[in-house]
Amino acid sequence: MKIEFTKGHGTHNDFVLVADPKDELDLDGDLVRRLTDRRGGVGADGVIRLTSTASIAGAGDAIGDEILAEDSSAIWFMDYRNADGSVAEMCGNGVRVFAAFAERLGYVSFGAGGGRGPDASRHGFALGTRAGVKRVRKEPNGWYAVDMGAWFLPGGDDARTAGYDAGVVVRGWTTPRPGLSVDLGNPHTVVALPSTDELDQLDLTAAPEVAPLPPHGTNVELVVPLGDERAPSGEPAGRLRMRVHERGVGETQSCGTGACAAALAVRAWQGDGAPDTWFVEVPGGEVRVRALGDGHVELAGPAELVFSGSFEV
């Protein structure tokens, strides 16, 4: 058996993408680990399977019914697995790469009449994830912008006031440092550092220790605020630099939901008057995060499809 795949990345957060519109592929943990193996497989931070939401619902997965009830136009589903084979709720960089993949396949068009699939030029492309429906639009510069949905601080007002609700220890640290939990449909813990030198020297070869640890683990973002500036549109903006350790993967070159969590945490720490727009520098490039007025957050950045091939099982 051969699996046809495409390799893609969003700011070097890379994925193996597989089109399975009829839900025929058994994407088990062993197959995911083989595909993502950087020596014996294609190599990636995770696997994204494009399938139909209706087929997910028809197979008895309640999330399929929930997505169609939320938005009947979300006919495609993003089945995302971490490199270790574990199922993940969603991936912000992955959503953008998924959209580019669906566009190439003709399942969606971001320009009127530009493809075989539904025209997403006006309202965006709706896709289903385990964290609900996400909408993607394409900007004139070629970036894909994703409404990542609602976010919240699991620690509530107490955590916002204190600035933290967890303790984090990175390999080499002798004492915990304060971390703020942010939920975007998947869990994050954000830690502020005083300098980019310390950020560059962090040892993230092992997972940071977080206490209390969320039931399903957490992604950990280490951030350094870099000050304020103006966005190209003229609006006030902030800038920060980030490294991330993703649960089930390890350190990655970028993490979309992690960039959102980092920006939202720094925004919360700054308090009233903090900008809504943030540029987040990650080892793999730069993305833009914007806090929206309806309590949602938007992530924008590039998505690249690098090559296609077949993998023998």
C-alpha positions in Angstrom: 0.0 0.0 0.0 1.2 3.5 -0.8 0.1 6.7 0.8 0.1 9.8 -1.3 1.3 12.8 0.8 2.3 16.4 0.6 4.9 18.0 2.9 4.1 21.5 4.1 5.1 24.0 6.8 4.0 27.2 8.5 7.0 29.2 9.7 8.9 25.8 9.7 6.3 24.1 11.9 6.1 21.2 9.4 3.5 18.6 8.6 2.8 15.5 6.4 -0.6 16.2 4.7 -2.7 13.3 3.5 -6.0 13.7 1.5 -8.5 11.1 2.6 -11.9 12.6 1.6 -13.8 9.3 2.0 -12.3 8.5 5.4 -10.7 5.3 4.3 -7.2 5.6 5.9 -6.6 4.1 9.4 -4.3 6.8 10.7 -3.1 4.9 13.8 -0.2 5.9 16.1 2.3 3.6 14.5 1.7 5.0 11.0 1.9 8.6 12.3 5.3 7.9 14.0 6.6 6.3 10.8 5.5 9.2 8.6 7.0 11.8 11.0 10.3 10.0 11.6 13.0 12.4 10.3 15.4 9.5 9.5 13.2 6.7 8.4 10.1 8.6 7.2 9.1 11.8 5.6 9.8 13.8 8.8 7.5 16.3 10.4 6.1 17.7 13.7 2.8 16.1 12.9 0.4 14.6 10.4 -2.7 16.3 9.0 -5.4 14.2 7.4 -8.0 16.0 5.3 -11.3 14.2 5.4 -15.0 15.0 5.2 -16.8 16.1 8.3 -19.8 14.0 7.3 -17.7 10.9 7.2 -16.4 11.6 10.7 -20.0 12.0 11.9 -21.0 8.9 10.0 -18.3 6.9 11.7 -19.8 7.7 15.1 -17.5 10.4 16.2 -19.6 13.0 18.0 -17.3 15.8 17.0 -18.4 15.5 13.4 -22.1 16.1 14.4 -21.0 19.0 16.7 -19.1 20.7 13.8 -22.0 20.4 11.4 -24.4 21.7 14.0 -22.1 24.7 14.6 -21.6 25.4 10.9 -23.0 23.2 8.1 -20.5 24.8 5.6 -17.6 23.2 7.4 -17.6 20.2 5.1 -13.9 19.4 5.6 -12.3 18.2 8.8 -8.7 18.5 9.9 -7.6 15.3 11.7 -4.3 16.3 13.4 -1.9 14.0 15.1 1.3 14.9 17.0 4.6 13.3 15.9 4.3 10.7 18.8 0.9 9.5 17.4 -1.2 11.2 20.0 -4.4 13.0 18.9 -4.3 16.8 19.2 -7.3 19.2 19.4 -5.9 21.7 16.8 -2.8 23.4 15.5 -2.8 27.0 14.4 0.1 26.7 11.9 -1.5 23.5 10.7 -4.8 25.2 10.0 -3.1 27.5 7.6 -1.2 24.7 5.9 -4.4 22.7 5.7 -6.1 25.6 3.9 -3.2 25.9 1.4 -3.5 22.1 0.8 -7.3 22.3 0.3 -6.8 25.2 -2.0 -4.3 23.3 -4.1 -6.6 20.3 -4.3 -9.4 22.5 -5.5 -11.6 21.9 -2.5 -11.8 25.6 -1.8 -11.2 28.8 -3.6 -10.0 32.0 -2.0 -10.8 34.1 -5.1 -14.1 34.3 -6.8 -14.4 31.5 -9.4 -10.8 30.5 -8.8 -11.3 26.8 -8.1 -13.5 23.8 -8.1 -14.5 24.0 -4.5 -16.6 26.5 -2.5 -15.8 30.1 -2.9 -14.2 31.4 0.4 -13.4 34.8 -0.9 -16.1 36.7 1.1 -16.6 34.9 4.4 -13.6 32.7 4.7 -13.2 28.9 4.5 -14.8 27.0 7.3 -13.1 23.9 8.5 -13.8 21.5 11.3 -11.3 20.7 14.0 -11.5 19.0 17.4 -11.5 22.5 18.9 -14.5 23.5 16.8 -15.0 25.3 13.5 -12.2 27.6 12.3 -12.5 30.2 9.5 -9.6 31.0 7.2 -9.2 33.9 4.8 -6.4 34.7 2.4 -4.7 38.1 2.6 -3.3 40.0 -0.5 0.3 39.3 0.6 -0.5 35.5 0.4 -0.7 35.0 4.2 -3.6 33.0 5.6 -5.4 34.5 8.5 -7.3 32.2 10.8 -10.0 33.1 13.3 -8.8 30.8 16.1 -12.0 31.2 18.0 -12.5 32.0 21.7 -9.7 31.9 24.2 -9.7 32.2 28.0 -7.5 32.1 31.0 -8.2 28.8 32.9 -7.1 30.6 36.1 -9.7 33.3 35.7 -9.5 36.8 37.2 -7.2 35.6 40.0 -4.6 34.4 37.5 -4.9 37.7 35.5 -4.4 39.8 38.6 -1.5 37.7 39.9 0.0 37.2 36.5 0.4 33.5 36.9 -1.3 30.3 38.0 1.5 27.7 37.5 5.1 27.0 38.2 7.5 26.0 35.4 10.9 24.5 35.5 13.1 24.3 32.4 16.1 21.9 32.4 18.9 23.8 34.1 16.7 25.9 36.3 16.8 25.3 40.1 13.5 26.9 41.0 10.1 27.3 39.3 9.2 30.4 37.5 5.7 31.8 37.2 3.6 30.7 34.2 0.2 31.9 33.0 -2.2 29.3 31.5 -4.0 30.2 28.3 -6.5 27.9 26.6 -7.2 28.2 22.8 -9.0 24.8 22.5 -5.6 23.3 23.5 -3.6 24.1 26.7 -0.6 26.5 26.9 1.5 27.8 29.7 3.5 31.0 29.1 6.6 32.1 30.9 8.2 35.5 30.6 12.0 35.8 30.4 14.1 39.0 31.0 16.4 38.8 27.9 16.8 37.2 24.5 20.2 35.9 25.6 18.5 33.7 28.2 15.9 32.7 25.7 18.5 31.6 23.2 20.4 29.6 25.8 17.4 27.6 27.1 17.7 23.8 27.1 14.4 22.5 25.6 15.6 19.0 24.8 13.4 17.8 27.7 9.8 18.8 28.4 9.6 21.6 31.0 8.0 20.6 34.3 4.7 22.4 34.9 2.7 22.3 38.2 -0.1 22.0 38.4 -0.1 20.0 35.1 -3.3 20.1 33.1 -5.0 16.7 32.7 -3.8 16.3 29.1 -0.5 18.0 29.4 0.4 21.5 28.1 2.5 23.3 25.5 5.0 25.7 27.1 6.0 29.0 25.6 9.0 31.0 26.7 8.7 34.7 25.7 10.6 37.9 25.8 8.6 41.1 25.1 10.4 43.4 22.7 8.4 46.6 23.0 5.8 48.5 21.0 5.7 49.6 17.3 3.3 50.4 14.5 1.7 47.8 12.3 1.8 48.5 8.5 -1.8 49.5 8.8 -0.8 52.2 11.3 -2.4 50.6 14.3 -0.4 50.2 17.6 1.3 46.8 17.8 3.6 44.9 20.2 6.4 42.6 19.4 7.8 39.5 21.2 10.1 36.6 20.6 9.2 33.1 21.6 10.5 29.5 21.8 8.1 26.6 22.4 8.1 23.1 23.6 5.0 21.3 22.2 3.5 18.3 24.1 4.0 15.1 22.2 6.6 16.7 19.9 9.3 18.6 21.6 10.7 21.9 20.6 9.4 23.1 17.3 10.4 26.0 15.0 6.9 27.5 15.5 3.5 26.9 17.1 0.5 28.9 15.9 -1.7 28.4 19.0 1.5 28.9 21.1 2.1 32.3 19.4 -1.5 33.3 20.2 -1.1 32.2 23.8 2.2 34.1 24.1 0.8 37.3 22.7 -2.4 37.1 24.8 -0.4 36.4 28.0 1.9 39.4 27.4 -1.2 41.5 26.6 -2.7 40.4 29.9 0.5 41.3 31.8 0.6 44.8 30.3 -3.0 45.4 31.3 -5.2 48.3 30.1 -3.9 50.1 27.1 -2.0 47.1 25.7 -2.2 46.8 21.9 -4.5 44.2 20.3 -2.0 43.4 17.5 1.2 41.5 18.1 4.1 40.3 15.9 5.6 37.1 17.2 9.1 36.1 16.2 9.7 32.4 16.3 12.8 30.4 15.2 11.0 29.6 11.9 9.9 33.1 11.0 7.2 35.6 12.1 3.4 35.5 12.5 0.8 38.1 13.5 -1.6 37.7 16.3 -4.6 40.0 16.8 -7.1 40.0 19.7 -10.6 40.5 18.2 -13.4 42.4 19.8 -15.7 39.4 20.1 -13.3 37.5 22.4 -11.7 35.6 19.6 -8.1 35.7 18.5 -6.8 35.8 14.9 -3.5 34.2 13.7 -2.0 35.2 10.3 1.1 34.0 8.6 2.6 32.1 5.6 1.9 28.5 4.6 4.1 26.7 2.2 3.6 23.4 0.4 7.1 22.0 -0.3 6.8 18.7 -2.2 4.6 15.7 -2.8 5.4 12.0 -2.9 4.2 8.5 -1.9 5.1 6.6 1.3 5.1 2.8 1.2 3.3 1.1 4.1 
